[in-house]
Amino acid sequence: MNDLVSIIMPSYNMGNYIERSIQCVLEQTYANWELIIVDDCSTDNTGEVVSQYLTDKRIRYIKNEKNSGAAISRNRAIREAKGKWIAFLDSDDLWMAEKLQKQIRFMESNGYHFSYTNYAEIDINGNRNGITVTGPRKITKTGFFNYCWPGCLTVMYDAESIGLIQIADIKKNNDYAMWLKASRKANCYLLNEELALYRRGRIGSISTNSIKTMIGWHYKLYREAEGESFIQAMFNTGRNMVFGIYKKKRFVKKNG
Protein backbone atom coordinates (compact mmCIF):
# COMPACT_ATOMS: atom_id res chain seq x y z
CA MET A 1 0.00 0.00 0.00
CA ASN A 2 2.76 2.49 -0.81
CA ASP A 3 3.04 2.47 -4.62
CA LEU A 4 2.65 5.75 -6.50
CA VAL A 5 -0.74 6.56 -8.05
CA SER A 6 -0.79 8.80 -11.13
CA ILE A 7 -4.07 10.72 -11.35
CA ILE A 8 -4.99 11.79 -14.88
CA MET A 9 -6.95 15.06 -15.07
CA PRO A 10 -7.60 16.68 -18.47
CA SER A 11 -9.13 20.13 -18.24
CA TYR A 12 -10.68 22.73 -20.51
CA ASN A 13 -12.36 25.86 -19.14
CA MET A 14 -13.05 24.29 -15.75
CA GLY A 15 -12.14 27.26 -13.59
CA ASN A 16 -15.48 27.05 -11.79
CA TYR A 17 -14.99 23.42 -10.77
CA ILE A 18 -11.34 22.37 -10.83
CA GLU A 19 -10.45 23.79 -7.41
CA ARG A 20 -12.85 21.42 -5.66
CA SER A 21 -11.56 18.52 -7.75
CA ILE A 22 -7.99 19.29 -6.70
CA GLN A 23 -9.09 19.65 -3.08
CA CYS A 24 -10.65 16.18 -3.05
CA VAL A 25 -7.31 14.76 -4.22
CA LEU A 26 -5.49 16.62 -1.47
CA GLU A 27 -7.96 15.15 1.04
CA GLN A 28 -7.18 11.55 0.07
CA THR A 29 -6.16 9.29 2.96
CA TYR A 30 -3.66 7.67 0.56
CA ALA A 31 -0.91 10.25 0.17
CA ASN A 32 1.51 8.75 -2.38
CA TRP A 33 0.03 10.21 -5.55
CA GLU A 34 0.86 12.59 -8.35
CA LEU A 35 -1.83 14.69 -9.99
CA ILE A 36 -1.17 15.38 -13.67
CA ILE A 37 -3.36 18.20 -14.97
CA VAL A 38 -3.28 18.74 -18.73
CA ASP A 39 -4.86 22.07 -19.63
CA ASP A 40 -6.17 22.03 -23.20
CA CYS A 41 -5.65 25.77 -23.83
CA SER A 42 -8.34 27.01 -21.45
CA THR A 43 -9.58 30.55 -22.06
CA ASP A 44 -10.97 31.05 -18.56
CA ASN A 45 -9.20 31.30 -15.19
CA THR A 46 -8.27 27.60 -14.95
CA GLY A 47 -4.54 28.42 -14.93
CA GLU A 48 -4.91 30.96 -12.13
CA VAL A 49 -6.88 28.52 -10.00
CA VAL A 50 -4.38 25.69 -10.50
CA SER A 51 -1.36 27.94 -9.86
CA GLN A 52 -2.41 28.27 -6.20
CA TYR A 53 -1.68 24.56 -5.71
CA LEU A 54 1.63 24.18 -7.50
CA THR A 55 3.61 24.57 -4.28
CA ASP A 56 2.60 20.94 -3.67
CA LYS A 57 5.22 19.08 -5.71
CA ARG A 58 2.81 16.18 -6.25
CA ILE A 59 0.77 18.39 -8.59
CA ARG A 60 2.01 18.82 -12.17
CA TYR A 61 0.44 21.31 -14.55
CA ILE A 62 0.97 20.90 -18.29
CA LYS A 63 -0.50 23.14 -20.99
CA ASN A 64 -1.09 21.90 -24.51
CA GLU A 65 0.44 23.99 -27.27
CA LYS A 66 -2.93 24.06 -29.05
CA ASN A 67 -6.47 22.96 -28.25
CA SER A 68 -6.38 19.22 -28.98
CA GLY A 69 -9.31 17.57 -27.19
CA ALA A 70 -9.65 15.16 -24.28
CA ALA A 71 -8.16 12.13 -26.07
CA ILE A 72 -4.86 13.86 -26.82
CA SER A 73 -4.79 15.41 -23.35
CA ARG A 74 -5.33 12.04 -21.64
CA ASN A 75 -2.69 10.43 -23.87
CA ARG A 76 -0.19 13.09 -22.87
CA ALA A 77 -0.93 12.76 -19.16
CA ILE A 78 -0.59 8.97 -19.32
CA ARG A 79 2.79 9.29 -21.08
CA GLU A 80 3.93 11.60 -18.28
CA ALA A 81 2.68 9.27 -15.53
CA LYS A 82 5.27 7.64 -13.26
CA GLY A 83 2.96 5.61 -11.04
CA LYS A 84 2.28 1.90 -10.81
CA TRP A 85 -1.40 2.75 -10.55
CA ILE A 86 -3.25 4.96 -13.05
CA ALA A 87 -6.47 6.64 -11.89
CA PHE A 88 -8.77 9.11 -13.61
CA LEU A 89 -10.58 12.19 -12.35
CA ASP A 90 -12.11 14.78 -14.65
CA SER A 91 -11.75 18.37 -13.51
CA ASP A 92 -15.42 18.76 -12.54
CA ASP A 93 -15.84 15.46 -10.67
CA LEU A 94 -15.09 14.48 -7.08
CA TRP A 95 -13.79 11.57 -4.99
CA MET A 96 -14.52 10.46 -1.45
CA ALA A 97 -11.50 10.82 0.84
CA GLU A 98 -10.83 7.06 1.06
CA LYS A 99 -11.26 6.34 -2.65
CA LEU A 100 -7.62 5.64 -3.49
CA GLN A 101 -6.86 3.78 -0.27
CA LYS A 102 -9.88 1.48 -0.52
CA GLN A 103 -9.43 0.79 -4.23
CA ILE A 104 -5.74 -0.06 -3.97
CA ARG A 105 -6.41 -2.34 -1.00
CA PHE A 106 -9.21 -4.03 -2.98
CA MET A 107 -6.93 -4.63 -5.96
CA GLU A 108 -3.86 -5.74 -4.02
CA SER A 109 -5.73 -8.11 -1.72
CA ASN A 110 -7.45 -9.82 -4.67
CA GLY A 111 -4.65 -9.67 -7.23
CA TYR A 112 -6.68 -7.48 -9.59
CA HIS A 113 -5.10 -5.22 -12.22
CA PHE A 114 -8.15 -3.26 -13.36
CA SER A 115 -11.10 -2.05 -11.28
CA TYR A 116 -13.87 0.49 -10.84
CA THR A 117 -16.30 1.62 -8.14
CA ASN A 118 -19.86 2.86 -7.75
CA TYR A 119 -20.60 6.57 -7.99
CA ALA A 120 -23.37 9.02 -7.26
CA GLU A 121 -24.53 11.90 -9.44
CA ILE A 122 -24.48 15.58 -8.48
CA ASP A 123 -25.83 18.60 -10.35
CA ILE A 124 -23.82 21.59 -11.57
CA ASN A 125 -24.01 23.12 -8.08
CA GLY A 126 -22.69 20.00 -6.36
CA ASN A 127 -26.02 18.81 -4.95
CA ARG A 128 -26.88 15.11 -5.12
CA ASN A 129 -29.76 14.27 -7.45
CA GLY A 130 -30.55 10.91 -5.81
CA ILE A 131 -29.06 8.74 -8.57
CA THR A 132 -26.38 6.13 -7.90
CA VAL A 133 -24.69 3.99 -10.54
CA THR A 134 -23.08 0.58 -10.14
CA GLY A 135 -22.29 -2.21 -12.61
CA PRO A 136 -21.36 -5.86 -13.13
CA ARG A 137 -19.10 -7.50 -10.58
CA LYS A 138 -16.73 -8.61 -13.33
CA ILE A 139 -16.30 -7.15 -16.82
CA THR A 140 -14.49 -9.22 -19.44
CA LYS A 141 -13.34 -8.01 -22.88
CA THR A 142 -16.68 -9.17 -24.29
CA GLY A 143 -18.46 -7.30 -21.53
CA PHE A 144 -16.69 -4.08 -22.44
CA PHE A 145 -17.65 -4.45 -26.09
CA ASN A 146 -21.23 -4.83 -24.87
CA TYR A 147 -21.12 -1.50 -23.03
CA CYS A 148 -18.95 1.02 -21.19
CA TRP A 149 -19.99 0.06 -17.65
CA PRO A 150 -17.55 2.08 -15.47
CA GLY A 151 -17.66 5.80 -14.85
CA CYS A 152 -14.29 7.22 -15.89
CA LEU A 153 -13.82 8.90 -12.50
CA THR A 154 -13.92 5.50 -10.76
CA VAL A 155 -11.43 3.51 -12.86
CA MET A 156 -7.95 2.46 -11.78
CA TYR A 157 -5.52 0.07 -13.46
CA ASP A 158 -2.06 -1.36 -12.88
CA ALA A 159 0.24 0.21 -15.47
CA GLU A 160 2.88 -2.47 -14.93
CA SER A 161 0.41 -5.17 -16.04
CA ILE A 162 -1.70 -3.25 -18.56
CA GLY A 163 1.15 -1.28 -20.15
CA LEU A 164 1.07 2.15 -21.79
CA ILE A 165 -2.36 2.97 -23.22
CA GLN A 166 -2.63 5.50 -26.05
CA ILE A 167 -5.86 5.97 -27.93
CA ALA A 168 -7.03 7.37 -31.26
CA ASP A 169 -7.92 11.06 -31.46
CA ILE A 170 -11.69 10.76 -31.16
CA LYS A 171 -13.75 13.63 -29.79
CA LYS A 172 -15.96 11.60 -27.46
CA ASN A 173 -15.87 8.15 -25.82
CA ASN A 174 -12.09 8.39 -25.42
CA ASP A 175 -12.34 6.92 -21.92
CA TYR A 176 -14.28 3.97 -23.38
CA ALA A 177 -11.50 3.53 -25.96
CA MET A 178 -9.03 3.17 -23.08
CA TRP A 179 -11.10 0.53 -21.32
CA LEU A 180 -11.39 -1.50 -24.54
CA LYS A 181 -7.59 -1.57 -24.79
CA ALA A 182 -7.11 -2.38 -21.11
CA SER A 183 -9.70 -5.18 -21.26
CA ARG A 184 -7.45 -7.09 -23.65
CA LYS A 185 -4.92 -7.40 -20.80
CA ALA A 186 -7.12 -7.85 -17.73
CA ASN A 187 -10.68 -8.28 -16.52
CA CYS A 188 -12.19 -5.36 -14.62
CA TYR A 189 -13.70 -5.86 -11.15
CA LEU A 190 -16.22 -3.80 -9.19
CA LEU A 191 -15.46 -2.45 -5.74
CA ASN A 192 -19.07 -2.23 -4.62
CA GLU A 193 -18.81 1.06 -2.72
CA GLU A 194 -19.85 4.60 -3.63
CA LEU A 195 -16.52 6.41 -3.78
CA ALA A 196 -17.01 9.16 -6.36
CA LEU A 197 -19.37 11.95 -7.43
CA TYR A 198 -20.11 12.58 -11.11
CA ARG A 199 -21.26 16.05 -12.11
CA ARG A 200 -24.17 15.86 -14.55
CA GLY A 201 -25.82 18.64 -16.54
CA ARG A 202 -22.85 20.87 -17.29
CA ILE A 203 -23.06 22.49 -20.75
CA GLY A 204 -20.85 20.53 -23.15
CA SER A 205 -20.94 17.39 -21.02
CA ILE A 206 -21.59 14.13 -22.86
CA SER A 207 -24.60 13.54 -20.62
CA THR A 208 -26.40 16.56 -22.14
CA ASN A 209 -26.30 15.26 -25.73
CA SER A 210 -29.05 13.54 -27.73
CA ILE A 211 -29.35 9.80 -28.35
CA LYS A 212 -28.76 10.34 -32.07
CA THR A 213 -25.51 12.19 -31.38
CA MET A 214 -24.33 9.52 -28.94
CA ILE A 215 -25.02 6.76 -31.49
CA GLY A 216 -22.74 8.60 -33.92
CA TRP A 217 -19.98 8.78 -31.32
CA HIS A 218 -20.26 5.07 -30.57
CA TYR A 219 -19.97 4.28 -34.26
CA LYS A 220 -16.82 6.45 -34.52
CA LEU A 221 -15.35 4.63 -31.52
CA TYR A 222 -15.65 1.22 -33.15
CA ARG A 223 -14.90 2.37 -36.70
CA GLU A 224 -12.01 4.78 -36.01
CA ALA A 225 -10.51 3.87 -32.63
CA GLU A 226 -10.97 0.12 -33.00
CA GLY A 227 -10.52 0.01 -36.78
CA GLU A 228 -13.55 -2.19 -37.33
CA SER A 229 -15.34 -2.72 -40.63
CA PHE A 230 -18.54 -0.80 -41.34
CA ILE A 231 -20.68 -3.86 -40.61
CA GLN A 232 -18.87 -4.76 -37.38
CA ALA A 233 -18.96 -1.14 -36.17
CA MET A 234 -22.70 -0.93 -36.87
CA PHE A 235 -23.29 -4.24 -35.08
CA ASN A 236 -21.35 -3.14 -32.01
CA THR A 237 -23.10 0.23 -31.98
CA GLY A 238 -26.49 -1.51 -31.92
CA ARG A 239 -25.25 -3.94 -29.29
CA ASN A 240 -24.12 -0.96 -27.21
CA MET A 241 -27.55 0.68 -27.39
CA VAL A 242 -29.26 -2.51 -26.20
CA PHE A 243 -26.93 -2.92 -23.23
CA GLY A 244 -27.28 0.79 -22.45
CA ILE A 245 -31.00 0.20 -21.85
CA TYR A 246 -30.12 -2.81 -19.69
CA LYS A 247 -27.68 -0.74 -17.63
CA LYS A 248 -30.31 1.90 -16.89
CA LYS A 249 -32.77 -0.74 -15.72
CA ARG A 250 -30.32 -2.91 -13.78
CA PHE A 251 -27.54 -0.67 -12.49
CA VAL A 252 -28.86 2.91 -12.26
CA LYS A 253 -30.82 3.48 -9.06
CA LYS A 254 -33.00 6.44 -8.16
CA ASN A 255 -33.19 6.93 -4.41
CA GLY A 256 -36.41 8.21 -2.97
BAMIMI-530617 format. One record per residue (C-alpha): residue number from 1; residue in three letters; z, x negated, y negated. Coordinates in steps of 0.1 Angstrom, whole numbers, plus 2048, in hexadecimal, padded with zeros to 3 digits. Each point is the difference from the previous one (the first is absolute). Example, Ala and Ser with C-alpha at 12.3 -4.5 7.8 and 13.67 -1.06 7.14 Angstrom:
BAMIMI-530617
SITE  pos  code   c3   c1   c2
SITE    1   ALA  84E  785  82D
SITE    2   SER  7F9  7F2  7DE
END
This chain:
BAMIMI-530617
SITE  pos  code   c3   c1   c2
SITE    1   MET  800  800  800
SITE    2   ASN  7F8  7E4  7E7
SITE    3   ASP  7DA  7FE  800
SITE    4   LEU  7ED  803  7E0
SITE    5   VAL  7F1  822  7F7
SITE    6   SER  7E1  801  7EA
SITE    7   ILE  7FD  821  7ED
SITE    8   ILE  7DD  809  7F5
SITE    9   MET  7FE  813  7DF
SITE   10   PRO  7DE  807  7F0
SITE   11   SER  803  80F  7DE
SITE   12   TYR  7E9  810  7E6
SITE   13   ASN  80E  811  7E0
SITE   14   MET  821  807  810
SITE   15   GLY  816  7F6  7E2
SITE   16   ASN  812  822  803
SITE   17   TYR  80A  7FB  824
SITE   18   ILE  800  7DB  80A
SITE   19   GLU  822  7F8  7F2
SITE   20   ARG  811  818  818
SITE   21   SER  7EB  7F3  81D
SITE   22   ILE  80B  7DC  7F8
SITE   23   GLN  824  80B  7FD
SITE   24   CYS  800  810  822
SITE   25   VAL  7F5  7DE  80E
SITE   26   LEU  81B  7EE  7EE
SITE   27   GLU  819  819  80F
SITE   28   GLN  7F7  7F8  824
SITE   29   THR  81D  7F6  816
SITE   30   TYR  7E8  7E7  810
SITE   31   ALA  7FC  7E4  7E6
SITE   32   ASN  7E6  7E8  80F
SITE   33   TRP  7E1  80F  7F2
SITE   34   GLU  7E3  7F7  7E8
SITE   35   LEU  7F0  81B  7EB
SITE   36   ILE  7DB  7FA  7F9
SITE   37   ILE  7F3  816  7E4
SITE   38   VAL  7DB  7FF  7FB
SITE   39   ASP  7F7  810  7DE
SITE   40   ASP  7DC  80D  801
SITE   41   CYS  7FA  7FA  7DA
SITE   42   SER  817  81B  7F4
SITE   43   THR  7FA  80D  7DD
SITE   44   ASP  823  80E  7FA
SITE   45   ASN  822  7EE  7FE
SITE   46   THR  803  7F7  825
SITE   47   GLY  800  7DA  7F8
SITE   48   GLU  81C  804  7E6
SITE   49   VAL  815  814  819
SITE   50   VAL  7FB  7E7  81C
SITE   51   SER  806  7E2  7EA
SITE   52   GLN  825  80A  7FC
SITE   53   TYR  805  7F9  825
SITE   54   LEU  7EE  7DF  804
SITE   55   THR  820  7EC  7FC
SITE   56   ASP  806  80A  825
SITE   57   LYS  7EC  7E6  812
SITE   58   ARG  7FB  818  81D
SITE   59   ILE  7E8  814  7EA
SITE   60   ARG  7DC  7F4  7FC
SITE   61   TYR  7E9  810  7E7
SITE   62   ILE  7DA  7FA  804
SITE   63   LYS  7E5  80F  7EA
SITE   64   ASN  7DD  806  80C
SITE   65   GLU  7E4  7F1  7EB
SITE   66   LYS  7EF  821  7FF
SITE   67   ASN  808  824  80B
SITE   68   SER  7F8  7FF  826
SITE   69   GLY  812  81D  810
SITE   70   ALA  81D  804  818
SITE   71   ALA  7EE  7F1  81F
SITE   72   ILE  7F9  7DF  7EE
SITE   73   SER  823  7FF  7F1
SITE   74   ARG  811  805  822
SITE   75   ASN  7E9  7E6  810
SITE   76   ARG  80A  7E7  7E5
SITE   77   ALA  825  807  803
SITE   78   ILE  7FF  7FD  826
SITE   79   ARG  7EE  7DE  7FD
SITE   80   GLU  81C  7F5  7E9
SITE   81   ALA  81C  80C  817
SITE   82   LYS  816  7E6  811
SITE   83   GLY  817  817  814
SITE   84   LYS  802  807  825
SITE   85   TRP  802  825  7F8
SITE   86   ILE  7E8  813  7E9
SITE   87   ALA  80B  820  7F0
SITE   88   PHE  7EF  817  7E7
SITE   89   LEU  80D  812  7E1
SITE   90   ASP  7E8  80F  7E6
SITE   91   SER  80C  7FC  7DC
SITE   92   ASP  80A  825  7FC
SITE   93   ASP  812  804  821
SITE   94   LEU  824  7F9  80A
SITE   95   TRP  815  7F3  81D
SITE   96   MET  824  807  80B
SITE   97   ALA  816  7E2  7FD
SITE   98   GLU  803  7F9  825
SITE   99   LYS  7DA  805  808
SITE  100   LEU  7F8  7DB  807
SITE  101   GLN  820  7F9  812
SITE  102   LYS  7FE  81E  817
SITE  103   GLN  7DB  7FB  807
SITE  104   ILE  802  7DB  809
SITE  105   ARG  81E  807  816
SITE  106   PHE  7EC  81C  811
SITE  107   MET  7E2  7E9  806
SITE  108   GLU  814  7E2  80B
SITE  109   SER  817  812  818
SITE  110   ASN  7E2  811  811
SITE  111   GLY  7E7  7E4  7FF
SITE  112   TYR  7E8  815  7EA
SITE  113   HIS  7E6  7F0  7E9
SITE  114   PHE  7F4  81F  7ED
SITE  115   SER  815  81D  7F4
SITE  116   TYR  805  81C  7E6
SITE  117   THR  81B  818  7F5
SITE  118   ASN  804  824  7F3
SITE  119   TYR  7FD  807  7DB
SITE  120   ALA  807  81C  7E8
SITE  121   GLU  7EB  80B  7E3
SITE  122   ILE  809  800  7DB
SITE  123   ASP  7ED  80D  7E2
SITE  124   ILE  7F4  7EC  7E2
SITE  125   ASN  823  802  7F1
SITE  126   GLY  811  7F3  81F
SITE  127   ASN  80F  821  80C
SITE  128   ARG  7FE  809  825
SITE  129   ASN  7E9  81D  808
SITE  130   GLY  810  807  822
SITE  131   ILE  7E4  7F2  816
SITE  132   THR  807  7E5  81A
SITE  133   VAL  7E6  7EF  815
SITE  134   THR  804  7F0  822
SITE  135   GLY  7E7  7F8  81C
SITE  136   PRO  7FB  7F7  825
SITE  137   ARG  819  7E9  810
SITE  138   LYS  7E5  7E8  80B
SITE  139   ILE  7DD  7FC  7F2
SITE  140   THR  7E6  7EE  814
SITE  141   LYS  7DD  7F4  7F4
SITE  142   THR  7F2  822  80C
SITE  143   GLY  81C  812  7ED
SITE  144   PHE  7F7  7EE  7E0
SITE  145   PHE  7DB  80A  803
SITE  146   ASN  80C  823  804
SITE  147   TYR  813  7FF  7DF
SITE  148   CYS  812  7EB  7E7
SITE  149   TRP  824  80A  809
SITE  150   PRO  815  7E7  7EC
SITE  151   GLY  806  802  7DB
SITE  152   CYS  7F6  7DE  7F2
SITE  153   LEU  822  7FB  7EF
SITE  154   THR  811  801  822
SITE  155   VAL  7EB  7E7  814
SITE  156   MET  80B  7DE  80A
SITE  157   TYR  7EF  7E7  818
SITE  158   ASP  806  7DE  80F
SITE  159   ALA  7E6  7E9  7F0
SITE  160   GLU  806  7E5  81B
SITE  161   SER  7F5  819  81B
SITE  162   ILE  7E6  815  7ED
SITE  163   GLY  7F1  7E4  7EC
SITE  164   LEU  7EF  800  7DD
SITE  165   ILE  7F2  823  7F8
SITE  166   GLN  7E4  802  7E7
SITE  167   ILE  7ED  821  7FB
SITE  168   ALA  7DE  80B  7F2
SITE  169   ASP  7FE  809  7DB
SITE  170   ILE  803  826  803
SITE  171   LYS  80E  815  7E4
SITE  172   LYS  817  816  814
SITE  173   ASN  811  7FF  823
SITE  174   ASN  804  7DA  7FD
SITE  175   ASP  823  802  80F
SITE  176   TYR  7F1  814  81D
SITE  177   ALA  7E6  7E4  805
SITE  178   MET  81D  7E7  803
SITE  179   TRP  812  815  81B
SITE  180   LEU  7E0  803  814
SITE  181   LYS  7FD  7DA  801
SITE  182   ALA  825  7FB  808
SITE  183   SER  7FE  81A  81C
SITE  184   ARG  7E8  7E9  813
SITE  185   LYS  81D  7E7  803
SITE  186   ALA  81F  816  805
SITE  187   ASN  80C  824  804
SITE  188   CYS  813  80F  7E3
SITE  189   TYR  823  80F  805
SITE  190   LEU  813  819  7EB
SITE  191   LEU  823  7F9  7F2
SITE  192   ASN  80B  824  7FE
SITE  193   GLU  813  7FD  7DF
SITE  194   GLU  7F7  80A  7DD
SITE  195   LEU  7FE  7DF  7EE
SITE  196   ALA  7E6  805  7E4
SITE  197   LEU  7F6  818  7E5
SITE  198   TYR  7DB  807  7F9
SITE  199   ARG  7F6  80C  7DD
SITE  200   ARG  7E7  81D  802
SITE  201   GLY  7ED  810  7E5
SITE  202   ARG  7F8  7E2  7E9
SITE  203   ILE  7DE  803  7F0
SITE  204   GLY  7E8  7EA  814
SITE  205   SER  815  800  81F
SITE  206   ILE  7ED  807  821
SITE  207   SER  817  81E  806
SITE  208   THR  7F1  812  7E1
SITE  209   ASN  7DC  7FF  80D
SITE  210   SER  7EC  81C  812
SITE  211   ILE  7FA  802  825
SITE  212   LYS  7DA  7FB  7FB
SITE  213   THR  807  7DF  7ED
SITE  214   MET  819  7F4  81B
SITE  215   ILE  7E6  807  81B
SITE  216   GLY  7E8  7E9  7EE
SITE  217   TRP  81A  7E5  7FE
SITE  218   HIS  807  803  825
SITE  219   TYR  7DB  7FD  808
SITE  220   LYS  7FE  7E0  7EA
SITE  221   LEU  81E  7F2  813
SITE  222   TYR  7F0  803  822
SITE  223   ARG  7DC  7F8  7F4
SITE  224   GLU  807  7E3  7E8
SITE  225   ALA  822  7F1  809
SITE  226   GLU  7FC  805  826
SITE  227   GLY  7DA  7FB  801
SITE  228   GLU  7FB  81F  816
SITE  229   SER  7DF  811  805
SITE  230   PHE  7F9  820  7ED
SITE  231   ILE  807  816  81F
SITE  232   GLN  820  7EE  809
SITE  233   ALA  80C  801  7DB
SITE  234   MET  7F9  825  7FE
SITE  235   PHE  812  806  821
SITE  236   ASN  81F  7EC  7F5
SITE  237   THR  800  812  7DF
SITE  238   GLY  801  822  811
SITE  239   ARG  81A  7F4  818
SITE  240   ASN  815  7F4  7E3
SITE  241   MET  7FE  822  7EF
SITE  242   VAL  80C  812  820
SITE  243   PHE  81E  7E8  804
SITE  244   GLY  807  804  7DB
SITE  245   ILE  806  825  806
SITE  246   TYR  816  7F7  81E
SITE  247   LYS  815  7E8  7EB
SITE  248   LYS  807  81A  7E6
SITE  249   LYS  80C  819  81A
SITE  250   ARG  813  7E7  816
SITE  251   PHE  80D  7E4  7EA
SITE  252   VAL  802  80E  7DC
SITE  253   LYS  820  813  7FA
SITE  254   LYS  809  816  7E3
SITE  255   ASN  826  802  7FB
SITE  256   GLY  80E  820  7F3
END
